[in-house]
Amino acid sequence: MAKIYKIALTFLLFGLLPTSVHAATLFFSPSSGEYAVGKTLSVSLYISSADQAMNAASGVISFPSDKLEVSSLSKTGSIFSLWVQEPSFSNSAGTINFEGIVLNPGFTGSSGKAITITFKAKAAGNALLSFSSGSVLANDGQGTNILSGSGNARFDLGNAITNIPEASIPSTISGAISVPKISSPTHPDSNEWYSNGNPVFKWNLPTGVTEVRLVLSKKAGTSPQIKYAPPIAEKALTEIDDGVWYLNVQFKTAQSLSKISSFKFNIDTTKPADFTINRYDNDDATNPRPLLMFESSDGLSGIDHYEMKIGGGDWFKIESENDGKSYKLPPQKFGTHEVLVKATDKAGNSISTSAKIILKPASIQKPTIKEVISPKMRIGETITIKGVITKETEDEKAVKTVAVVADIFNIKDDDSSGQISEFVEGVDERLIKTTESPIDESGNFDVKIDSLKIGTYNIQIYGKDERGMVSDASSDIAIEVTDNKPFYAQFVGWVSDAISRGFNGLINLVANGWQSVIVGAFGAALIYWLARRAIPFLIMKAQRTAYIVGEYKLNKRLLRSNQKAQFEIKILYDDLQKELILFKKIKQHRKLHPEEKYFKEKLEKYLKLLKTFR
């Protein structure tokens, strides 16, 4: 009974303690701007929950139905993977509803996109977007509402201006003055964003214009107040703030004023927001195609695209609609990979971030090479490497081995052809190409390699599972590619060429006169004797020389392999001795555990075995 009271008292005490509450917010981006009546504007709803993972959010957005109407709702790029209620809207009531769920482990970040709303401006005036209600639930197993606040958005809707890039007003007033036709060499397209805050503008200057009036404004059609007399035909502005601007230009003559011409230009000199790269498959560190999530934001021009670079590879483009979603990397080998992601906005401003992705090797067996056909091949020939690999893996989570991959490196060391080892040490190894061969039901494989130039190559063969991950160990073999013909065949060619030249000389002698026939016949007899006696002798000597050179190279390889093996045995022997000394020190302080005792006996057994090889 006392135990029950103790538990109850503990519960009451902890219930009275204050709990740590993390904050989340809902906000719009962009949150302000100026738009002409009849035009469309896109506004994205974002969730910020930087301190704690959230897994659900809902809300009702209110907007003035007399000034705005919803054209569409988009879920592209949303952090929500499930929707309790599909996003919906009512233009008559001026409301937008949403309710979505983020699967475990939830979302943590400063700018998780929920939905994108496309409005059409109906009437001039101020349009306010606000939240009538909202909630953000923590991924804490209790559904704690961590929403601490929500932001508003306010847009200034003006009268419709058409053909903004150039003068849209009628070209003359009572046939008197042409309307200014404005252009910009630095900001030519009014629909694009530019990172240059120093725009330059030009316009035509008709005859009879005595004064030019200008004004820079947030609205089109603003009456110009700055006067230039004599008139100017060009104006350069400097250090203009970010945003949407209008240069308004008006001409004046002795009789009247022209209509105002407005040129819209957009400036964004600010980089996108900082962001992080998160990995979403941490439960499988052997996955060769890791799932990453990243998302930046830009309050003005918006994100245009992302670029990614893996290690020392080239940059490649990722479209902006993939942000906020899990992105699957191209297949990677085990090891540590630095991933760089660059976010670029529509004005060309960019920001980069990086993350180190660690891939662990899968439990794929190392291939075993059983036979190598033609380790010394000639140009145009094919080498076949036969072997076997275990298809089943020891890891229950791992998938089956389905193929072997051969990486082919060009090396300078030409004395190792035909050698099969764990590692083949080459100088200045350079990857030439990679080939892949499937395995049969028994795990057998045939790797065929051709189209290699003259030289020595190191071939590393790995196992590969059906996900694309390769084994952490490879079986290596060195091959040599030589000229099309062996030496003695080339020698026969040289002698044949000499015989041909001899007969041509004989023909020339006969052509010079019958008195040379005897000399020619003697020459032909001499050449015939050489062909019968000397050529087979020289071929035999060439073959014998090639055999001796081959024996020398083989002995050299065997000696080098033996020296390398002795060196590695010595290292292993020393390491075992160090381990046994460590056990001895432990035994001086305490009694060895059964596992430690068993391991010590094994080490002593291996040490005795190694002594026989020293």
Secondary structure, DSSP 8 states (H G I E B T S, - for coil): -HHHHHHHHHHHHHHHS------EEEEEES-EEEEETT-EEEEEEEEEEEEEEEEEEEEEEE--TTTEEEEEEE-TT-S-SEEEEEEEEETTTTEEEEEEE--TT-EEEEEEEEEEEEEEE-SSEEEEEEEEEEEEEETTTT--B-EEEE--EEEEEE----STTS--S-SBSTTS-B---EE-SSS--TTSEES-S--EEEE---TT--EEEEEEESSTT----EEESS--SEEE--S--SEEEEEEEEEE-SS-B---EEEEEEE--S-------EES-TT-TT-SS-EEE-----SSS-EEEEEEEETTS--EEEEGGGTTSEEE-----SEEEEEEEEEEETTS-EEEEEEEEEE---S----EEEEEE-SEEETT--EEEEEE---S-S-TT---EEEEEEEEEEES--S-BT-EES----SS-EEEEEEEEE--TTSEEEEEE----SEEEEEEEEEEETTS-B-S--EEEEEEEE-SS-HHHHHHHHHHHHHHHHHHHHHHHHHH-GGGHHHHHHHHHHHHHIIIIIHHHHHHHHHHHHHHHHHHHHHHHHHHHHHHHHHHHHHHHHHHHHHHHHHHHHHHHS---HHHHHHHHHHHHHHHHHHTT-
